[in-house]
Amino acid sequence: MNTDLRTFRLVCSPKDVAAVEELLRAQGFEFRPEPFYSMARILEKEPFPLGESVAARFGRIYIQDRSSMLPPLMLAPKEGDVVLDMCAAPGSKTGLLARLVGRDGFVLASEPSSDRLALLRQNLRKVQAVNTATVHYESQKLPLPPSSWKTIQLDPPCSGWGTLNKNPKAMEVWKGEKTVPLVNLQRKLLTKAYELLAPGGRLVYSTCTTNVQENEEQTRFATEELGFELFDLPRPEGFTIADPLLPNMDGVLRVDGSGGGQGFYLCGLRKPGDEEKYTPDTCNPPGKKINLKKTEIPGSVDLSALPEGDIYEFKGKAMFLNKHALEILPKELRWQGFHIGKFNRDKFKPDPFARCLLPEKPDSSALVIENPQDIANLLAGQSLPAPAKGKGPVGLYYKDMLLGFTGKKGPRFIWTDK
């Protein structure tokens, strides 16, 4: 392996793996599986930018460094778990967490930067992480109740020394005293995470740097000054793991990057004590709850495909609010649900990428495409023949795999992502 490996992960259920790989191969991409995660792939041939592929356009793959996939996999939430992602943008790890907790789980993603928050929401929309909500806060100041989260991911801002193959000036920009503000911020975030974590709860702390001050020294701060306990992280197959740079760090992972991917550091932290039951206050949802009985909804939309929750209108946008968010988020927290479409008076129009609203089996109005090139042609602005009857939007499928919604104009199917 070399340090310049290009990696990505499939964003689909096991039954759709073959269809996603077929889409990629039809456009000339070649790849091989990774040993540490069944959905991870190593790119071997890239005839044009992978991000422009049909699979990427519809969020059926996500380009992500292999080391960056490790924090959610090491946190290993169970299906149905509720997770707080304290430093979420651009959303790579958030999206993977959402896949791991499944339809019945929930991830709250926090990001202080407006620009990065927009990117986070865009990426979550693309991979259809409908079981998420986002907040615009400095995570060290999150207005969440103490001891209210059983599982937390903390991947804070860091010096990025592990990304030198992509950011060769990282060590020059962040060296000496310049890392002090980062170290201080990381400690504030760790302190807040300890406060928010329920007794018995688990946290994975990670960075993409090799700097001992931001890694092992922060682990020592977390255990000796905050009161966390270390728990062992399993060694992921296919990675080169270096020895920790401080003693008594059994179970931490220092990924040195020589086996491929970025240099990374991860440690598992547990808050001592027995699990306590958290009783939330009443939530104050953003927007206005929609009366679906009075709303015109296209026949191609299957609202039962959504997890448990409600649909609200917020400034003309249709937002899905997850049941967990409605049950656990406090009144004073300002948050946003997951964007699924738009309202125009009492008419609902699904987002073109909202495959979360499609039935598993296509209905009689759906456009089911067998040839991958037809999808590429549709995205490029070419129309496809359609039955004369009916109107859009209609479900778009590749064979039996859900993609999104496409428009219909007269006897032609057309694509629009607006």
ROMAR-914456 format. One record per residue (C-alpha): x, y, z; residue number from 1. Coordinates in steps of 0.02 Angstrom, whole numbers, plus 50000, padded with zeros to 5 digits. Each point is the difference from the previous one (the first is absolute). Layout:
<nodes>
     c1     c2     c3  num
      X      Y      Z  NUM
...
</nodes>
This chain:
<nodes>
     c1     c2     c3  num
  50000  50000  50000    1
  50050  50181  49980    2
  49950  50156  50096    3
  49909  50073  49849    4
  49861  49871  49996    5
  49832  50067  49942    6
  49860  49920  50099    7
  49812  50013  50008    8
  49855  49909  50081    9
  49838  49933  49932   10
  49843  50082  50068   11
  49870  49864  49983   12
  49928  49844  50078   13
  50089  49834  49969   14
  49870  49953  49869   15
  50047  50153  49894   16
  50190  49976  50004   17
  50002  49912  49832   18
  49895  50137  49918   19
  50113  50141  50065   20
  50157  49910  49943   21
  49918  49967  49831   22
  49965  50186  49980   23
  50183  50040  50036   24
  50072  49867  49885   25
  49883  50052  49858   26
  50085  50170  50004   27
  50175  49925  50000   28
  50045  50004  50185   29
  50096  49857  50076   30
  50023  49965  50185   31
  50031  49865  50129   32
  49928  49968  50173   33
  50079  50058  50162   34
  50022  49871  50139   35
  49946  50109  50147   36
  49823  50046  49943   37
  49888  49906  49881   38
  49941  50161  49914   39
  50173  50078  49976   40
  50088  49994  49831   41
  50172  50047  49931   42
  49993  50091  49834   43
  50115  49922  49869   44
  49944  50084  49838   45
  49919  50172  49982   46
  49958  50045  49819   47
  49927  50166  50058   48
  49973  50077  50174   49
  49910  49875  50111   50
  49894  50139  50073   51
  49919  50024  49829   52
  49947  49819  49984   53
  49816  49952  49999   54
  50024  49906  50163   55
  50075  50154  50084   56
  49869  50119  49928   57
  49863  49898  50081   58
  50093  49977  50163   59
  50023  49813  49979   60
  50186  50020  50035   61
  50094  50122  50111   62
  50183  50043  49969   63
  50090  49988  50167   64
  50176  49965  50061   65
  50012  49826  50073   66
  50067  50063  50167   67
  49855  50122  50013   68
  49879  49854  49999   69
  50075  49929  50159   70
  49925  50113  50137   71
  49818  49950  49966   72
  50051  49818  49976   73
  50097  50001  50164   74
  49857  50087  50091   75
  49893  49859  49927   76
  49827  50062  50047   77
  49864  49869  49993   78
  49847  50011  49889   79
  49874  50114  50084   80
  50132  50096  50101   81
  49996  50189  50022   82
  50168  50085  49968   83
  50068  50177  50019   84
  50132  50052  49872   85
  50081  50153  50079   86
  50107  50063  49855   87
  49908  49935  49850   88
  50045  50094  49839   89
  50025  49954  49861   90
  49891  49852  50051   91
  50106  49851  49946   92
  49996  49919  50172   93
  49823  50061  50036   94
  49935  49912  49845   95
  50087  49839  50048   96
  49930  50011  50177   97
  49827  50021  49925   98
  50024  49840  49900   99
  50059  49905  50154  100
  49855  50051  50114  101
  49877  49957  49863  102
  49821  50053  49967  103
  49951  49994  50184  104
  50152  50097  50063  105
  50042  50185  50001  106
  50154  50113  49984  107
  50007  50182  50056  108
  50138  50092  49906  109
  50074  50162  50067  110
  50104  50126  49900  111
  50046  50181  50047  112
  50050  50065  49827  113
  49857  50059  49887  114
  50091  49952  49840  115
  50049  49829  50066  116
  49825  49974  50068  117
  49930  50027  49825  118
  50124  49871  49933  119
  49953  49879  50139  120
  49815  50013  49956  121
  50039  49982  49815  122
  50099  49840  50029  123
  49869  49926  50116  124
  49867  50039  49869  125
  50102  49915  49865  126
  50019  49837  50098  127
  49821  50014  50064  128
  50043  49995  50185  129
  49818  50032  50043  130
  50028  49942  50179  131
  50103  50156  50041  132
  49973  50178  50059  133
  50125  50144  50002  134
  50040  50143  50119  135
  50103  50158  49977  136
  50099  50015  50162  137
  50174  49999  50070  138
  49991  49827  50074  139
  50087  50051  50161  140
  49847  50110  50029  141
  49862  49881  49944  142
  49842  50032  50105  143
  49968  49816  50031  144
  49959  49924  50170  145
  50142  49916  50096  146
  50011  49810  49994  147
  49875  49992  49855  148
  50102  49904  49867  149
  50058  49820  50007  150
  50109  50009  49844  151
  50106  50146  49938  152
  50122  50024  49857  153
  50130  50137  50020  154
  50115  50036  49854  155
  50055  50178  50043  156
  50096  50128  49898  157
  50183  49949  49999  158
  50167  50042  49919  159
  49977  49870  49862  160
  50179  49934  50004  161
  49933  49832  49943  162
  49942  50073  49834  163
  50170  50055  49932  164
  49976  49901  49839  165
  49850  50113  49962  166
  50048  50154  50101  167
  50191  50008  49994  168
  50008  50165  50094  169
  49895  49942  50149  170
  50149  49971  50114  171
  50076  50167  49952  172
  49838  50096  50028  173
  49962  49912  50165  174
  50161  49984  50101  175
  50067  50055  50168  176
  49890  50125  50091  177
  49878  50008  49854  178
  49921  49837  50059  179
  49961  50070  50175  180
  49827  50068  49953  181
  49957  49832  49921  182
  50056  49905  50155  183
  49897  50116  50111  184
  49846  49980  49890  185
  50018  49811  50000  186
  50004  50001  50190  187
  49845  50109  50009  188
  49911  49879  49884  189
  50056  49849  50100  190
  49940  50084  50159  191
  49830  50036  49921  192
  49990  49822  49935  193
  50029  49933  50176  194
  49860  50111  50063  195
  49879  49943  49864  196
  50042  49816  50008  197
  49889  49891  50108  198
  50083  49889  50131  199
  50053  49842  49912  200
  49998  50091  49833  201
  50137  49989  49868  202
  50099  50127  49900  203
  50125  49980  49859  204
  50123  50144  49988  205
  50097  50012  49837  206
  50115  50117  49903  207
  50086  49998  49831  208
  50165  50057  50076  209
  50155  49912  50064  210
  50033  50135  50131  211
  50018  49921  50173  212
  49930  50157  50084  213
  49835  49979  49909  214
  49998  49811  50018  215
  50075  49904  50146  216
  50013  50155  50109  217
  49816  50035  49972  218
  49960  49820  50045  219
  50099  50023  50161  220
  49905  50162  50035  221
  49835  49909  49971  222
  50042  49857  50118  223
  50101  50087  50135  224
  49912  50168  50011  225
  49823  49969  49936  226
  49975  49825  50066  227
  49974  49900  49840  228
  50050  49817  49991  229
  50089  49931  49846  230
  49923  49854  49909  231
  50094  49897  49871  232
  49968  50031  49815  233
  50022  49848  49887  234
  50139  50009  49871  235
  49920  50023  49828  236
  50061  49880  49867  237
  50107  50077  49863  238
  50071  50145  50102  239
  50174  50026  50070  240
  49983  50042  50184  241
  50148  50083  50087  242
  50038  49993  50186  243
  49929  50142  50106  244
  50122  50140  50041  245
  49958  49998  50186  246
  49990  49853  50122  247
  49840  49923  50069  248
  49904  50028  49838  249
  49949  49822  49966  250
  49858  49990  49875  251
  50025  50167  49912  252
  50030  49998  49812  253
  50140  50102  49921  254
  49978  49972  49813  255
  50168  50049  49926  256
  49942  50013  49820  257
  50135  49889  49927  258
  49871  49865  49962  259
  49893  50119  49898  260
  49888  50144  50048  261
  50027  50147  50116  262
  50092  49997  50164  263
  49866  49990  50135  264
  49982  49982  50188  265
  49852  49923  50092  266
  49962  49960  50179  267
  49845  49927  50083  268
  49941  50087  50159  269
  49865  49944  50121  270
  49915  50103  50136  271
  50000  49900  50162  272
  49840  49956  50089  273
  49840  49907  49970  274
  49883  50050  49862  275
  49869  50127  50051  276
  49832  50028  49919  277
  49990  50174  49923  278
  49829  50083  50003  279
  49994  50137  49867  280
  49904  50162  50006  281
  49868  50040  49869  282
  50074  50039  49829  283
  49961  50161  49906  284
  50006  49946  49816  285
  50051  50129  49869  286
  49864  50042  49872  287
  49818  49948  49985  288
  49939  49821  50004  289
  49916  49952  49836  290
  49826  49926  49993  291
  50032  49866  49870  292
  49813  49971  49973  293
  49988  50176  49929  294
  50159  49988  49896  295
  50011  49950  49817  296
  50135  49867  49989  297
  50059  49919  49837  298
  49946  49819  49983  299
  50181  49947  49977  300
  50041  50054  50179  301
  49993  49869  50138  302
  50002  50088  50169  303
  49999  49832  50090  304
  50178  49977  49936  305
  50058  50132  50126  306
  50054  49955  50177  307
  49886  50051  50143  308
  49979  50189  50010  309
  49903  50148  49933  310
  50007  50117  49850  311
  50009  50186  50032  312
  50003  50152  49888  313
  50139  50126  50026  314
  50008  50148  49880  315
  49925  49898  49859  316
  50115  49851  50030  317
  49933  49830  50048  318
  50102  49936  50147  319
  49993  49827  50075  320
  50019  50004  50189  321
  50057  49834  50070  322
  49904  49926  50147  323
  50159  49994  50106  324
  50033  50185  49968  325
  49822  50044  50050  326
  50018  49898  50159  327
  50172  50049  50063  328
  50049  50173  49936  329
  49966  50138  50128  330
  49894  50155  49972  331
  50146  50121  49997  332
  50095  49907  49862  333
  49984  50071  49824  334
  50010  49858  49876  335
  49954  49948  49824  336
  49925  49837  49942  337
  50033  49912  49835  338
  49948  50085  49837  339
  49885  49888  49896  340
  49919  50125  49880  341
  49899  50160  49984  342
  49825  50063  50033  343
  49906  50114  49882  344
  49843  50042  50095  345
  49923  49828  50032  346
  50101  49909  49868  347
  50153  49897  50044  348
  50144  49976  49877  349
  50133  49873  50049  350
  50184  50040  49988  351
  50070  49914  49843  352
  50124  49902  50107  353
  49874  49952  50136  354
  50005  49813  49971  355
  49948  49986  50183  356
  49823  50035  49934  357
  49997  49862  49870  358
  49916  49831  50021  359
  50119  49852  49992  360
  49910  49935  49847  361
  49969  50122  49855  362
  49818  50042  49963  363
  49924  50004  49826  364
  50049  50183  49973  365
  50185  49978  50043  366
  50146  50014  49880  367
  50099  49839  50018  368
  50166  50009  49906  369
  50096  49843  49951  370
  50144  50082  49906  371
  50118  50110  50105  372
  50036  50111  49848  373
  49816  50052  49998  374
  50022  50072  50175  375
  50155  50096  49946  376
  49904  50065  49848  377
  49855  50055  50111  378
  50117  50094  50117  379
  50082  50082  49848  380
  49834  50076  49947  381
  49937  49871  49877  382
  49820  49945  50020  383
  49936  49822  49994  384
  49835  49938  49928  385
  49855  49987  50123  386
  49820  49938  49994  387
  49883  50136  49940  388
  49892  49991  50157  389
  50047  50067  50171  390
  50113  50137  50063  391
  50155  50019  50107  392
  50089  49990  50112  393
  50018  49811  49988  394
  50115  49876  50082  395
  50169  49969  49918  396
  50079  49827  50020  397
  50151  49910  49932  398
  49928  49825  49983  399
  49928  49977  50176  400
  50115  50126  50087  401
  49927  50166  50057  402
  50080  50158  49929  403
  49880  50147  50018  404
  49863  50092  49907  405
  50000  50057  49820  406
  49882  50119  49909  407
  49880  49963  49860  408
  49949  50119  49862  409
  49873  49933  49877  410
  50064  49837  49927  411
  50179  50027  50064  412
  50092  49972  50164  413
  50115  50146  50046  414
  50124  50029  50140  415
  50006  50153  50110  416
  50088  50015  50166  417
  49912  50160  50051  418
</nodes>
